Amino acid sequence: MSPTLASDRFISALAATLDIPAERYESADKSYRSICTWLERSESRFSNVDIDAYIQGSFRLGTVIPPISGEEHYDLDVVFEFDLSKATKTQQGLYEDLGYELKLYAARYGMQAPSDWDRCWTLNYADTAQFHMDLLPSVPDGQRQRFIREQRAMTLDFVDRSISITDKNHGNYAHLSEDWPSSNPHGYADWFYECMKPAFDQKRRAMMLAEAKADIADIPVFRVKTPLQSAIKILKRHRDMRFSDDPDGRPTSVVISTLAAHSYGQESSVTGALISILQSMDRYIVDREGVSWIENPSNPRENFADSWEQEPARKDAFYDWLDTARTDFVRAAEQGDLNTIIDALAPRMGRELVEKAASNPGQKLLSEASVIKRAKSAFQKLVDAPHRKPVAWPTVPVGYVQVEGAMARNGFRETVFHNDGVPLPRGSSLSFVANTDVPRPFKIYWQIVNTGEAAAKAKKLRGGFEQATVTTGTLIRREDASYAGSHTIECFVVKDGYCAARSGRRTVCRCLP
């Protein structure tokens, strides 16, 4: 498909809105280099050890995004690679030595003492710094990993970048052993940048010429944003919103980044890259003897989807998110009207974010007056519920379906209530009557969407499609007003795999606490 000009411009603006300020990168770089200096001082336990420190994760890949909370606090992942031998140093010894120095560093600069985790230490900086730093101790492991891969006839790509890391849960944590957990963040970053090298080099060279720089190296890597990086940021934001009520169940960033990088075809536009990635990314999930496998490009022995086998819900969550993202962005890309595009993406990206993108002075997509008018909708939050699943059936209208409602409280006489009417007491019994002229046979689905803190805590936000039993006579749906907040209900008639009729959303109640 070919995106419309309006959608292409808007999605590009959306990606730019997700960029974090350059000073965040500069502050992060300055902070971890300060720790390197501390570890190299003469009194340090590492004073005679060569240290290679580098940033990993989304900061390294250029795919970091602001938190959906709006509070700009970021996770900075830093690897400290110490030139030490595993013949003389245990995982525990290395981990505790780094912790000792970090505690001294924190005390010296009036910081909170570092927190210890299974693999790393965390330094919490002051709120003004707006980030915390996870510091992972490691030692080189390229030679050992090369031998292992050669023995198993595996690719040797990026093998010399391999490291061994510490892990309190590892069997050899307290013992001298060559067998440590393995990782390869350097190699992964090298692979990632190789996947977008033509686009990256072209963008960096264009920036050099535009800014009249003498050399391409004068353009810092973190300032270069390719369509691949921008697409990943959009997908991560979409994921965060989709799983706002269950952040622990969301697909991991490394899974999204790996599949996206595999799928990127050097498209020159953000929209083109986004659509291409969404259409292709699941093709790079392979089946190995019944196990879903997403290979780490820098370590073929590692499966990024290894948790799917023990927790099938994580696999289901990934495919659910992918289907939703495909539907949302393909529909948005087809639209030529900016307001329609905004309404299509606001539920999954956040209305504040999409309005900000549309009103960006550099883009001039939407007037300030229009933004203010749209933002004042009383039920916009309800309409934008990110957990509301998109309609999966293609629409072929055959007839109509209408929904009427009644309320009965504590067994008393039923009274009719109105759409967006008087708030109802919590615990009220609700019944909805659907009438349709669509010829049988057909299937009936109801979509109930809850909002509010109570429903979120109880994990009862819902938003999916619930099939009803079709019997003779009137179609009835019964619900209870169990959670404070505004809620909607909609009825769908599905015939021969098509949506033959839909009732439209009803604001069924504004339930009182």
TORTITOR-973461 format. One record per residue (C-alpha): residue in one letter; residue number from 1; x, y, z. Coordinates in nm, 3 decimals, always signed. Example, Ala and Ser with C-alpha at 12.3 -4.5 7.8 and 13.67 -1.06 7.14 Angstrom:
REM TORTITOR-973461
rest; nr; px; py; pz
A; 1; +1.230; -0.450; +0.780
S; 2; +1.367; -0.106; +0.714
***
This chain:
REM TORTITOR-973461
rest; nr; px; py; pz
M; 1; +0.000; +0.000; +0.000
S; 2; +0.104; +0.364; -0.052
P; 3; +0.049; +0.598; +0.245
T; 4; -0.128; +0.925; +0.183
L; 5; +0.071; +1.247; +0.196
A; 6; -0.114; +1.356; +0.511
S; 7; -0.044; +1.029; +0.695
D; 8; +0.320; +1.028; +0.586
R; 9; +0.374; +1.380; +0.717
F; 10; +0.192; +1.308; +1.041
I; 11; +0.374; +0.982; +1.121
S; 12; +0.708; +1.155; +1.056
A; 13; +0.602; +1.431; +1.296
L; 14; +0.497; +1.166; +1.548
A; 15; +0.841; +1.007; +1.536
A; 16; +1.008; +1.345; +1.588
T; 17; +0.787; +1.411; +1.889
L; 18; +0.916; +1.089; +2.046
D; 19; +1.278; +1.207; +2.020
I; 20; +1.436; +1.283; +2.354
P; 21; +1.637; +1.604; +2.401
A; 22; +2.002; +1.595; +2.295
E; 23; +2.106; +1.704; +2.642
R; 24; +1.977; +1.371; +2.778
Y; 25; +2.236; +1.187; +2.567
E; 26; +2.507; +1.434; +2.664
S; 27; +2.421; +1.407; +3.034
A; 28; +2.422; +1.028; +3.020
D; 29; +2.758; +1.022; +2.842
K; 30; +2.912; +1.260; +3.097
S; 31; +2.778; +1.059; +3.392
Y; 32; +2.911; +0.718; +3.296
R; 33; +3.250; +0.862; +3.197
S; 34; +3.269; +1.016; +3.543
I; 35; +3.235; +0.668; +3.693
C; 36; +3.509; +0.539; +3.462
T; 37; +3.740; +0.808; +3.596
W; 38; +3.651; +0.707; +3.950
L; 39; +3.728; +0.341; +3.886
E; 40; +4.067; +0.431; +3.735
R; 41; +4.190; +0.637; +4.032
S; 42; +4.494; +0.503; +4.220
E; 43; +4.294; +0.397; +4.530
S; 44; +4.046; +0.192; +4.328
R; 45; +4.031; -0.187; +4.334
F; 46; +4.048; -0.160; +3.955
S; 47; +4.341; +0.084; +3.939
N; 48; +4.560; -0.165; +3.750
V; 49; +4.283; -0.309; +3.532
D; 50; +4.201; -0.201; +3.178
I; 51; +3.835; -0.101; +3.160
D; 52; +3.616; -0.073; +2.852
A; 53; +3.288; +0.099; +2.941
Y; 54; +3.004; +0.152; +2.696
I; 55; +2.634; +0.223; +2.682
Q; 56; +2.398; -0.054; +2.570
G; 57; +2.023; -0.085; +2.519
S; 58; +1.793; +0.176; +2.368
F; 59; +2.033; +0.465; +2.430
R; 60; +2.299; +0.282; +2.229
L; 61; +2.054; +0.192; +1.950
G; 62; +1.897; +0.538; +1.930
T; 63; +1.549; +0.401; +2.009
V; 64; +1.487; +0.539; +2.357
I; 65; +1.145; +0.702; +2.409
P; 66; +0.991; +0.915; +2.685
P; 67; +0.786; +0.725; +2.946
I; 68; +0.409; +0.738; +2.891
S; 69; +0.373; +0.897; +3.234
G; 70; +0.516; +1.216; +3.091
E; 71; +0.785; +1.221; +3.360
E; 72; +1.116; +1.221; +3.177
H; 73; +1.308; +0.960; +3.376
Y; 74; +1.515; +0.719; +3.170
D; 75; +1.699; +0.392; +3.220
L; 76; +2.064; +0.407; +3.115
D; 77; +2.232; +0.067; +3.076
V; 78; +2.613; +0.068; +3.095
V; 79; +2.851; -0.227; +3.058
F; 80; +3.184; -0.223; +3.243
E; 81; +3.414; -0.472; +3.078
F; 82; +3.717; -0.545; +3.301
D; 83; +4.025; -0.710; +3.152
L; 84; +4.039; -0.982; +3.419
S; 85; +4.081; -1.358; +3.406
K; 86; +3.808; -1.593; +3.524
A; 87; +4.089; -1.814; +3.655
T; 88; +4.155; -1.564; +3.934
K; 89; +3.822; -1.385; +3.979
T; 90; +3.475; -1.521; +4.058
Q; 91; +3.150; -1.363; +3.947
Q; 92; +3.082; -1.275; +4.309
G; 93; +3.425; -1.118; +4.355
L; 94; +3.385; -0.896; +4.047
Y; 95; +3.029; -0.800; +4.138
E; 96; +3.120; -0.707; +4.496
D; 97; +3.433; -0.515; +4.391
L; 98; +3.228; -0.297; +4.157
G; 99; +2.966; -0.249; +4.428
Y; 100; +3.232; -0.141; +4.676
E; 101; +3.361; +0.129; +4.442
L; 102; +3.012; +0.248; +4.349
K; 103; +2.921; +0.288; +4.718
L; 104; +3.229; +0.506; +4.765
Y; 105; +3.140; +0.704; +4.451
A; 106; +2.784; +0.762; +4.572
A; 107; +2.904; +0.877; +4.915
R; 108; +3.163; +1.108; +4.759
Y; 109; +2.902; +1.288; +4.547
G; 110; +2.617; +1.286; +4.798
M; 111; +2.410; +1.029; +4.610
Q; 112; +2.182; +0.756; +4.737
A; 113; +2.366; +0.427; +4.792
P; 114; +2.352; +0.198; +4.486
S; 115; +2.090; -0.076; +4.471
D; 116; +2.205; -0.433; +4.408
W; 117; +2.023; -0.669; +4.171
D; 118; +2.088; -1.016; +4.034
R; 119; +2.320; -0.896; +3.756
C; 120; +2.388; -0.527; +3.799
W; 121; +2.408; -0.229; +4.032
T; 122; +2.183; +0.075; +3.999
L; 123; +2.279; +0.435; +4.070
N; 124; +1.984; +0.666; +4.125
Y; 125; +2.064; +1.020; +4.024
A; 126; +1.889; +1.333; +4.149
D; 127; +1.552; +1.414; +3.997
T; 128; +1.710; +1.695; +3.797
A; 129; +1.927; +1.442; +3.611
Q; 130; +1.612; +1.251; +3.513
F; 131; +1.766; +0.908; +3.478
H; 132; +1.913; +0.619; +3.671
M; 133; +2.205; +0.405; +3.562
D; 134; +2.225; +0.024; +3.560
L; 135; +2.589; -0.086; +3.570
L; 136; +2.672; -0.439; +3.456
P; 137; +3.016; -0.589; +3.545
S; 138; +3.171; -0.822; +3.289
V; 139; +3.492; -0.971; +3.149
P; 140; +3.593; -1.050; +2.787
D; 141; +3.478; -1.390; +2.658
G; 142; +3.544; -1.382; +2.283
Q; 143; +3.796; -1.668; +2.276
R; 144; +3.577; -1.910; +2.472
Q; 145; +3.264; -1.828; +2.272
R; 146; +3.456; -1.874; +1.945
F; 147; +3.558; -2.224; +2.055
I; 148; +3.197; -2.312; +2.155
R; 149; +3.055; -2.192; +1.825
E; 150; +3.319; -2.369; +1.619
Q; 151; +3.242; -2.693; +1.801
R; 152; +2.873; -2.652; +1.715
A; 153; +2.929; -2.529; +1.360
M; 154; +2.764; -2.196; +1.440
T; 155; +2.825; -1.861; +1.275
L; 156; +3.119; -1.663; +1.412
D; 157; +2.960; -1.324; +1.343
F; 158; +3.042; -1.075; +1.621
V; 159; +3.184; -1.354; +1.838
D; 160; +3.495; -1.156; +1.936
R; 161; +3.267; -0.898; +2.101
S; 162; +3.132; -1.157; +2.349
I; 163; +3.150; -1.097; +2.723
S; 164; +3.084; -1.295; +3.039
I; 165; +2.857; -1.129; +3.295
T; 166; +2.776; -1.179; +3.663
D; 167; +2.452; -1.335; +3.786
K; 168; +2.373; -1.420; +4.148
N; 169; +2.143; -1.702; +4.034
H; 170; +2.413; -1.879; +3.833
G; 171; +2.548; -2.207; +3.973
N; 172; +2.910; -2.092; +3.958
Y; 173; +2.851; -1.745; +4.100
A; 174; +3.073; -1.801; +4.406
H; 175; +3.324; -2.041; +4.243
L; 176; +3.620; -2.003; +4.011
S; 177; +3.498; -2.127; +3.676
E; 178; +3.516; -2.053; +3.304
D; 179; +3.141; -2.108; +3.285
W; 180; +2.979; -1.767; +3.334
P; 181; +2.659; -1.633; +3.175
S; 182; +2.732; -1.497; +2.828
S; 183; +2.618; -1.178; +2.655
N; 184; +2.715; -0.963; +2.358
P; 185; +2.568; -0.610; +2.366
H; 186; +2.856; -0.469; +2.157
G; 187; +2.796; -0.727; +1.887
Y; 188; +2.421; -0.668; +1.889
A; 189; +2.468; -0.294; +1.842
D; 190; +2.711; -0.357; +1.555
W; 191; +2.455; -0.584; +1.388
F; 192; +2.174; -0.333; +1.439
Y; 193; +2.369; -0.052; +1.276
E; 194; +2.466; -0.281; +0.988
C; 195; +2.095; -0.337; +0.920
M; 196; +2.047; +0.034; +0.852
K; 197; +2.397; +0.132; +0.734
P; 198; +2.299; +0.275; +0.390
A; 199; +2.019; +0.488; +0.540
F; 200; +2.234; +0.588; +0.838
D; 201; +2.534; +0.694; +0.628
Q; 202; +2.313; +0.887; +0.388
K; 203; +2.136; +1.073; +0.670
R; 204; +2.461; +1.153; +0.851
R; 205; +2.626; +1.281; +0.533
A; 206; +2.325; +1.500; +0.456
M; 207; +2.340; +1.648; +0.807
M; 208; +2.713; +1.718; +0.765
L; 209; +2.652; +1.910; +0.442
A; 210; +2.351; +2.097; +0.578
E; 211; +2.542; +2.211; +0.886
A; 212; +2.864; +2.284; +0.694
K; 213; +3.072; +2.046; +0.907
A; 214; +3.424; +1.956; +0.797
D; 215; +3.391; +1.585; +0.865
I; 216; +3.111; +1.333; +0.902
A; 217; +3.248; +1.245; +1.248
D; 218; +3.142; +1.594; +1.359
I; 219; +2.782; +1.469; +1.354
P; 220; +2.732; +1.264; +1.675
V; 221; +2.578; +0.923; +1.619
F; 222; +2.294; +0.993; +1.864
R; 223; +2.172; +1.283; +1.649
V; 224; +2.118; +1.064; +1.342
K; 225; +1.770; +0.913; +1.324
T; 226; +1.694; +0.666; +1.047
P; 227; +1.345; +0.549; +0.947
L; 228; +1.421; +0.219; +1.122
Q; 229; +1.496; +0.388; +1.455
S; 230; +1.192; +0.614; +1.422
A; 231; +0.965; +0.321; +1.338
I; 232; +1.088; +0.126; +1.642
K; 233; +1.019; +0.422; +1.870
I; 234; +0.663; +0.446; +1.738
L; 235; +0.613; +0.072; +1.787
K; 236; +0.748; +0.084; +2.142
R; 237; +0.516; +0.371; +2.229
H; 238; +0.222; +0.181; +2.076
R; 239; +0.319; -0.124; +2.281
D; 240; +0.350; +0.077; +2.604
M; 241; +0.003; +0.222; +2.556
R; 242; -0.148; -0.112; +2.454
F; 243; -0.014; -0.271; +2.775
S; 244; -0.053; +0.029; +3.004
D; 245; -0.264; -0.187; +3.239
D; 246; -0.017; -0.479; +3.231
P; 247; +0.338; -0.351; +3.168
D; 248; +0.496; -0.678; +3.284
G; 249; +0.314; -0.870; +3.010
R; 250; +0.419; -0.652; +2.720
P; 251; +0.653; -0.772; +2.440
T; 252; +1.014; -0.687; +2.518
S; 253; +1.198; -0.406; +2.342
V; 254; +1.472; -0.640; +2.222
V; 255; +1.214; -0.862; +2.048
I; 256; +1.056; -0.563; +1.873
S; 257; +1.394; -0.411; +1.779
T; 258; +1.536; -0.739; +1.647
L; 259; +1.235; -0.826; +1.432
A; 260; +1.209; -0.466; +1.307
A; 261; +1.576; -0.453; +1.208
H; 262; +1.542; -0.783; +1.020
S; 263; +1.236; -0.646; +0.836
Y; 264; +1.375; -0.304; +0.746
G; 265; +1.425; -0.266; +0.369
Q; 266; +1.611; +0.071; +0.371
E; 267; +1.286; +0.261; +0.317
S; 268; +1.348; +0.634; +0.302
S; 269; +1.035; +0.739; +0.492
V; 270; +0.925; +0.660; +0.846
T; 271; +0.578; +0.555; +0.729
G; 272; +0.719; +0.328; +0.461
A; 273; +0.954; +0.163; +0.710
L; 274; +0.677; +0.126; +0.969
I; 275; +0.431; -0.043; +0.734
S; 276; +0.700; -0.268; +0.584
I; 277; +0.818; -0.376; +0.928
L; 278; +0.467; -0.452; +1.052
Q; 279; +0.392; -0.661; +0.748
S; 280; +0.710; -0.869; +0.774
M; 281; +0.839; -0.886; +1.131
D; 282; +0.670; -1.212; +1.232
R; 283; +0.838; -1.389; +0.938
Y; 284; +1.162; -1.382; +1.138
I; 285; +1.015; -1.589; +1.420
V; 286; +1.116; -1.945; +1.338
D; 287; +0.992; -2.276; +1.472
R; 288; +1.262; -2.504; +1.614
E; 289; +1.109; -2.837; +1.708
G; 290; +0.792; -2.671; +1.827
V; 291; +0.968; -2.384; +2.005
S; 292; +0.931; -2.024; +1.884
W; 293; +1.280; -1.887; +1.827
I; 294; +1.401; -1.529; +1.779
E; 295; +1.775; -1.565; +1.751
N; 296; +2.010; -1.312; +1.904
P; 297; +2.211; -1.201; +1.596
S; 298; +2.524; -1.163; +1.809
N; 299; +2.481; -1.493; +1.997
P; 300; +2.305; -1.773; +1.804
R; 301; +2.271; -1.978; +2.122
E; 302; +2.036; -1.721; +2.275
N; 303; +1.662; -1.712; +2.205
F; 304; +1.497; -1.378; +2.275
A; 305; +1.160; -1.557; +2.288
D; 306; +1.273; -1.819; +2.542
S; 307; +1.006; -1.710; +2.792
W; 308; +0.726; -1.792; +2.547
E; 309; +0.766; -2.165; +2.608
Q; 310; +0.711; -2.139; +2.984
E; 311; +0.464; -1.851; +2.960
P; 312; +0.245; -1.894; +2.649
A; 313; +0.058; -1.576; +2.744
R; 314; +0.365; -1.377; +2.641
K; 315; +0.352; -1.526; +2.292
D; 316; -0.019; -1.449; +2.271
A; 317; +0.049; -1.095; +2.391
F; 318; +0.304; -1.038; +2.115
Y; 319; +0.075; -1.154; +1.836
D; 320; -0.219; -0.965; +1.983
W; 321; -0.010; -0.648; +1.988
L; 322; +0.119; -0.708; +1.635
D; 323; -0.233; -0.756; +1.496
T; 324; -0.349; -0.440; +1.669
A; 325; -0.051; -0.238; +1.543
R; 326; -0.102; -0.358; +1.189
T; 327; -0.467; -0.258; +1.196
D; 328; -0.403; +0.082; +1.355
F; 329; -0.120; +0.199; +1.133
V; 330; -0.248; +0.059; +0.804
R; 331; -0.581; +0.232; +0.862
A; 332; -0.408; +0.556; +0.960
A; 333; -0.180; +0.541; +0.655
E; 334; -0.481; +0.511; +0.426
Q; 335; -0.645; +0.830; +0.554
G; 336; -0.611; +1.165; +0.382
D; 337; -0.778; +1.372; +0.654
L; 338; -0.557; +1.478; +0.945
N; 339; -0.833; +1.471; +1.204
T; 340; -0.924; +1.116; +1.104
I; 341; -0.559; +1.011; +1.135
I; 342; -0.538; +1.166; +1.481
D; 343; -0.853; +0.988; +1.596
A; 344; -0.722; +0.658; +1.459
L; 345; -0.392; +0.676; +1.646
A; 346; -0.482; +0.863; +1.965
P; 347; -0.607; +0.553; +2.153
R; 348; -0.279; +0.362; +2.096
M; 349; -0.029; +0.650; +2.105
G; 350; -0.188; +0.886; +2.357
R; 351; -0.394; +1.189; +2.266
E; 352; -0.151; +1.434; +2.423
L; 353; +0.131; +1.296; +2.211
V; 354; -0.058; +1.297; +1.879
E; 355; -0.193; +1.647; +1.941
K; 356; +0.161; +1.762; +2.017
A; 357; +0.284; +1.605; +1.693
A; 358; +0.004; +1.765; +1.493
S; 359; +0.068; +2.109; +1.642
N; 360; +0.447; +2.096; +1.606
P; 361; +0.555; +2.440; +1.480
G; 362; +0.794; +2.279; +1.234
Q; 363; +0.513; +2.071; +1.085
K; 364; +0.215; +2.310; +1.102
L; 365; -0.026; +2.023; +1.059
L; 366; -0.301; +2.142; +1.293
S; 367; -0.393; +2.485; +1.417
E; 368; -0.373; +2.570; +1.787
A; 369; -0.744; +2.645; +1.797
S; 370; -0.823; +2.304; +1.656
V; 371; -0.601; +2.133; +1.913
I; 372; -0.769; +2.315; +2.202
K; 373; -1.116; +2.236; +2.071
R; 374; -1.036; +1.866; +2.036
A; 375; -0.873; +1.844; +2.376
K; 376; -1.188; +1.966; +2.551
S; 377; -1.400; +1.662; +2.469
A; 378; -1.553; +1.539; +2.797
F; 379; -1.534; +1.172; +2.707
Q; 380; -1.215; +1.176; +2.505
K; 381; -1.035; +0.952; +2.750
L; 382; -1.310; +0.695; +2.724
V; 383; -1.312; +0.711; +2.345
D; 384; -0.934; +0.678; +2.337
A; 385; -0.914; +0.373; +2.566
P; 386; -0.590; +0.206; +2.449
H; 387; -0.708; -0.139; +2.556
R; 388; -1.002; -0.125; +2.314
K; 389; -0.924; -0.380; +2.043
P; 390; -0.979; -0.272; +1.683
V; 391; -1.247; -0.437; +1.473
A; 392; -1.088; -0.730; +1.295
W; 393; -1.367; -0.806; +1.046
P; 394; -1.393; -0.622; +0.714
T; 395; -1.713; -0.420; +0.694
V; 396; -1.984; -0.518; +0.444
P; 397; -2.310; -0.353; +0.563
V; 398; -2.614; -0.578; +0.533
G; 399; -2.854; -0.421; +0.782
Y; 400; -2.867; -0.253; +1.120
V; 401; -2.833; -0.345; +1.486
Q; 402; -2.962; -0.126; +1.768
V; 403; -2.904; -0.154; +2.141
E; 404; -3.140; -0.041; +2.414
G; 405; -3.068; -0.060; +2.785
A; 406; -3.241; -0.091; +3.117
M; 407; -3.126; -0.078; +3.478
A; 408; -3.247; -0.283; +3.771
R; 409; -3.108; -0.216; +4.119
N; 410; -3.134; -0.465; +4.405
G; 411; -3.425; -0.647; +4.242
F; 412; -3.644; -0.339; +4.209
R; 413; -3.846; -0.248; +3.901
E; 414; -3.635; -0.195; +3.591
T; 415; -3.598; +0.162; +3.472
V; 416; -3.469; +0.275; +3.136
F; 417; -3.142; +0.466; +3.145
H; 418; -3.003; +0.689; +2.876
N; 419; -2.673; +0.709; +2.696
D; 420; -2.438; +0.933; +2.898
G; 421; -2.714; +0.986; +3.149
V; 422; -2.719; +1.020; +3.526
P; 423; -2.435; +0.833; +3.697
L; 424; -2.541; +0.492; +3.824
P; 425; -2.475; +0.342; +4.167
R; 426; -2.201; +0.081; +4.172
G; 427; -2.352; -0.267; +4.183
S; 428; -2.644; -0.186; +3.957
S; 429; -2.763; -0.464; +3.727
L; 430; -2.766; -0.372; +3.360
S; 431; -2.939; -0.539; +3.068
F; 432; -2.898; -0.452; +2.702
V; 433; -3.141; -0.552; +2.430
A; 434; -3.016; -0.577; +2.071
N; 435; -3.245; -0.574; +1.768
T; 436; -3.124; -0.645; +1.415
D; 437; -3.267; -0.699; +1.070
V; 438; -2.963; -0.892; +0.941
P; 439; -3.085; -1.227; +0.797
R; 440; -2.980; -1.538; +0.985
P; 441; -2.744; -1.712; +1.020
F; 442; -2.501; -1.470; +1.188
K; 443; -2.285; -1.434; +1.498
I; 444; -2.318; -1.172; +1.770
Y; 445; -2.022; -1.012; +1.947
W; 446; -2.024; -0.760; +2.230
Q; 447; -1.737; -0.523; +2.308
I; 448; -1.738; -0.389; +2.663
V; 449; -1.474; -0.131; +2.755
N; 450; -1.419; -0.028; +3.116
T; 451; -1.216; +0.266; +3.243
G; 452; -1.107; +0.384; +3.583
E; 453; -0.847; +0.293; +3.843
A; 454; -1.058; +0.024; +4.011
A; 455; -1.112; -0.172; +3.689
A; 456; -0.742; -0.136; +3.599
K; 457; -0.628; -0.272; +3.937
A; 458; -0.866; -0.564; +3.904
K; 459; -0.743; -0.622; +3.546
K; 460; -1.101; -0.589; +3.425
L; 461; -1.058; -0.314; +3.168
R; 462; -1.166; -0.563; +2.900
G; 463; -1.190; -0.420; +2.548
G; 464; -1.203; -0.748; +2.350
F; 465; -1.487; -0.913; +2.163
E; 466; -1.712; -1.155; +2.350
Q; 467; -1.926; -1.387; +2.141
A; 468; -2.287; -1.434; +2.248
T; 469; -2.513; -1.732; +2.197
V; 470; -2.762; -1.657; +1.920
T; 471; -3.109; -1.791; +2.004
T; 472; -3.457; -1.719; +1.882
G; 473; -3.616; -1.400; +1.996
T; 474; -3.449; -1.090; +2.135
L; 475; -3.072; -1.074; +2.196
I; 476; -2.998; -0.978; +2.556
R; 477; -2.667; -0.891; +2.727
R; 478; -2.646; -0.863; +3.106
E; 479; -2.370; -0.678; +3.292
D; 480; -2.306; -0.543; +3.640
A; 481; -2.184; -0.191; +3.711
S; 482; -1.895; -0.313; +3.926
Y; 483; -1.630; -0.044; +3.884
A; 484; -1.633; +0.332; +3.918
G; 485; -1.569; +0.513; +3.590
S; 486; -1.718; +0.553; +3.245
H; 487; -1.782; +0.245; +3.032
T; 488; -1.902; +0.166; +2.682
I; 489; -2.077; -0.122; +2.511
E; 490; -2.114; -0.199; +2.142
C; 491; -2.284; -0.482; +1.954
F; 492; -2.152; -0.637; +1.631
V; 493; -2.331; -0.865; +1.388
V; 494; -2.087; -1.084; +1.194
K; 495; -2.206; -1.276; +0.890
D; 496; -1.986; -1.491; +0.663
G; 497; -1.673; -1.343; +0.820
Y; 498; -1.780; -0.981; +0.759
C; 499; -1.912; -0.714; +0.993
A; 500; -2.269; -0.687; +0.866
A; 501; -2.382; -0.431; +1.124
R; 502; -2.258; -0.252; +1.437
S; 503; -2.461; -0.056; +1.687
G; 504; -2.218; +0.222; +1.763
R; 505; -2.075; +0.277; +2.109
R; 506; -2.301; +0.353; +2.399
T; 507; -2.169; +0.518; +2.712
V; 508; -2.349; +0.272; +2.932
C; 509; -2.282; +0.437; +3.264
R; 510; -2.069; +0.667; +3.467
C; 511; -2.062; +0.446; +3.769
L; 512; -2.026; +0.613; +4.109
P; 513; -1.752; +0.505; +4.355
***
